[in-house]
Amino acid sequence: MPFDSNLTFHDGTAITATVTPTSTTRTSGSAALDVGTGGLPADGMSVVMIMQNDLEAASDTLIVTIERCATVDGTYQEVATFPTHTYGDGAQTRIIRVGSHQRYLRALLTISDASGSGYTVSGVYIYLVPHAFKYL
C-alpha cells in the first residue's frame, strides 16, 4: 500500500458507534496522529478517505471530521469535514486539504442510524498524506 501506516487515522476496522480517538494508541481502528511540534507544513497536507462499501440502510450517515489539538487528550477543534456520506453514495474516494499548527490531529467518525436498526460499516480507511495525487 502506498500510504504510510504511521499516518493512518482509521484502518478499515468495522465501525458500530461513533469513534473519537483520544490517544496515539490505536483503538477500534482509530488513533490520533502526532504530527510533531509546529504541526503540519505551511502548505498543509491531504486527508484521503477511502470508502470500500456503501452504508447499510437509507437512514444511515457517516460524517468524518478532521480535528486538531495541542495535546493528545485535550479539547479538539474542527479543521475540516468531509461531505456527509449517506446510503447510496457507494464506494468512493474523497480528498480534502488541511492545515494545522497544532501537534495532534484526529478523525472523528460520527455515525447516525435514524431507523434504530443497527449500524455497521467496514472498509473505511482514512490517511494523512503530503501529496494525495501521487498515490491515487
C-alpha positions as CSV (number, residue, x, y, z in Angstrom):
1,M,0.0,0.0,0.0
2,P,1.4,3.4,-0.9
3,F,0.1,5.1,2.3
4,D,2.3,5.4,5.4
5,S,0.9,3.2,8.2
6,N,2.1,5.8,10.8
7,L,-0.2,8.4,9.2
8,T,-3.4,6.3,9.4
9,F,-6.4,7.9,11.1
10,H,-8.6,4.9,10.6
11,D,-7.5,1.4,9.4
12,G,-10.7,-0.1,8.0
13,T,-11.9,-1.7,11.2
14,A,-15.7,-2.0,11.3
15,I,-17.5,1.0,12.8
16,T,-20.5,0.3,15.0
17,A,-20.6,3.5,17.0
18,T,-19.1,7.0,16.9
19,V,-15.3,6.8,17.1
20,T,-13.5,9.6,19.0
21,P,-9.7,8.9,19.3
22,T,-8.1,10.3,22.5
23,S,-4.7,8.6,22.2
24,T,-2.0,7.9,19.7
25,T,-2.5,4.2,20.6
26,R,-4.9,2.6,18.0
27,T,-8.3,1.7,19.5
28,S,-11.3,0.5,17.4
29,G,-9.1,1.0,14.3
30,S,-8.5,4.8,15.0
31,A,-5.8,6.9,16.6
32,A,-4.8,10.5,17.0
33,L,-1.7,11.4,15.0
34,D,1.3,13.2,16.4
35,V,2.5,15.4,13.5
36,G,5.2,16.9,15.6
37,T,5.9,20.3,17.3
38,G,4.7,23.1,15.0
39,G,2.1,21.0,13.2
40,L,1.8,20.4,9.5
41,P,4.0,22.0,6.8
42,A,2.9,25.5,5.8
43,D,1.2,24.3,2.7
44,G,-0.8,21.6,4.6
45,M,-1.4,18.0,3.8
46,S,-4.1,16.0,2.2
47,V,-6.5,13.7,4.0
48,V,-7.8,10.8,1.9
49,M,-10.9,8.8,2.9
50,I,-11.5,5.6,1.0
51,M,-14.9,4.0,1.4
52,Q,-14.9,0.4,0.2
53,N,-18.6,-0.2,0.9
54,D,-21.9,1.6,0.9
55,L,-23.8,2.2,4.1
56,E,-26.3,-0.5,5.1
57,A,-29.7,1.4,5.1
58,A,-31.3,4.6,3.8
59,S,-31.3,6.2,7.2
60,D,-27.5,5.7,7.8
61,T,-25.0,8.5,7.6
62,L,-21.3,8.9,8.3
63,I,-19.6,12.2,8.9
64,V,-15.8,12.4,9.1
65,T,-14.4,15.5,10.8
66,I,-10.6,16.2,11.0
67,E,-9.8,17.9,14.3
68,R,-6.6,19.4,15.9
69,C,-5.3,19.9,19.4
70,A,-2.2,21.0,21.2
71,T,-2.3,17.9,23.5
72,V,-3.4,14.4,22.7
73,D,-6.1,14.3,25.3
74,G,-7.2,18.0,25.2
75,T,-10.2,19.7,23.6
76,Y,-10.1,19.3,19.8
77,Q,-11.2,21.9,17.3
78,E,-12.6,21.2,13.9
79,V,-10.2,21.8,10.9
80,A,-12.3,20.3,8.1
81,T,-15.2,18.0,7.4
82,F,-15.8,15.6,4.5
83,P,-19.2,15.8,2.8
84,T,-21.7,13.6,4.7
85,H,-21.7,10.1,3.4
86,T,-25.2,8.6,3.0
87,Y,-26.7,5.4,1.8
88,G,-26.5,5.2,-2.0
89,D,-23.2,7.1,-2.2
90,G,-21.5,3.8,-2.7
91,A,-17.8,3.1,-2.6
92,Q,-15.7,6.1,-3.3
93,T,-12.5,8.1,-2.5
94,R,-12.7,11.6,-1.2
95,I,-9.8,14.1,-0.6
96,I,-9.6,17.3,1.5
97,R,-6.6,19.5,2.2
98,V,-6.0,20.5,5.8
99,G,-3.6,22.8,7.7
100,S,-2.8,22.9,11.4
101,H,-0.1,24.5,13.6
102,Q,-1.0,22.1,16.4
103,R,0.7,18.9,17.2
104,Y,-2.2,16.4,17.2
105,L,-4.8,15.6,14.6
106,R,-7.6,13.0,14.7
107,A,-10.5,11.9,12.6
108,L,-13.8,12.0,14.4
109,L,-16.1,9.4,12.8
110,T,-19.8,10.3,13.6
111,I,-22.4,7.7,12.6
112,S,-26.1,8.0,12.6
113,D,-28.8,5.4,12.3
114,A,-32.1,7.2,12.4
115,S,-34.1,3.9,11.9
116,G,-32.5,2.3,15.0
117,S,-31.9,-0.9,13.1
118,G,-28.3,-1.1,14.0
119,Y,-25.2,0.2,12.1
120,T,-22.0,-1.3,10.9
121,V,-19.8,0.0,8.2
122,S,-16.5,-1.6,7.3
123,G,-13.8,-0.7,4.8
124,V,-13.3,3.0,5.8
125,Y,-9.7,4.0,5.5
126,I,-8.5,7.5,6.4
127,Y,-4.9,8.6,5.7
128,L,-2.9,11.8,6.1
129,V,-0.6,12.2,3.0
130,P,1.6,15.0,1.8
131,H,0.5,14.8,-1.9
132,A,-2.5,12.6,-2.5
133,F,-2.4,12.7,-6.3
134,K,0.9,11.0,-6.3
135,Y,-0.8,7.9,-4.8
136,L,-4.3,7.9,-6.4
